[in-house]
């Protein structure tokens, strides 16, 4: 039900085909084969295997959209607060955002940060949206390794003072984000995501955020209407 499921479906289908053709070579039942595939794909996400390949050649794996950056700039000019919330860590996020900015390969500028009031990496969604006990750290974007330091969060409601210390953060939870953006209720948020469960359902049902689900595969169908 999401694009994230495609690798699992493809790998599992190929292994089913192989097992049916050579039943003596794979003795595991289909259920265990699927669990092994699911575990392997998760491991590739956790250990950085997938993101390292993407970071080496972003243009090969990421579709460049020339309308994205102008749209974000218009949102900023309108006076709306914008935020980036991602499970990716700082180094990978910086590479991807520079590619989306149209910067030449290998050039890692920080000008894209001007598009957002706050950037949260390593968010650990969906836990970010459900667990108010998770703590937040500040990232030094000018250090190659994304150096982390402790933060006490927003103190006495002074979000401006907190952001002056640096607006690139790691981890935390939804209460931190709402305090940083000085929100009084979840309905003031429009959260755009591409994962039905980790992004949309959790934030809508538990926090009352307004949500927008991105479904790229519907583009062709809409164009046919």
Buried (B, 14 or more C-beta within 10 A) or exposed (E): EBEBEEBBEEBBEEBBEEBEEEEEEBEEEEEEBBEBBBEEBEEBBEEBEBBEEBBEEBEEBEEEEEEEBEEBEEBBEEEEBBBBBBBBBBBBBBBBBBBBBEBEEEEBEEEBBEBBBBBBBBBBBBBBBBEEEBEBBBBBBEEEEBEBEEBEEBEEEEBEEBBEEBBBBBBBBBBBBBBBBEBEEBEBBEBEBBBBEBBBBBBBEEBEBEBEBEEEEEEEEEEEE
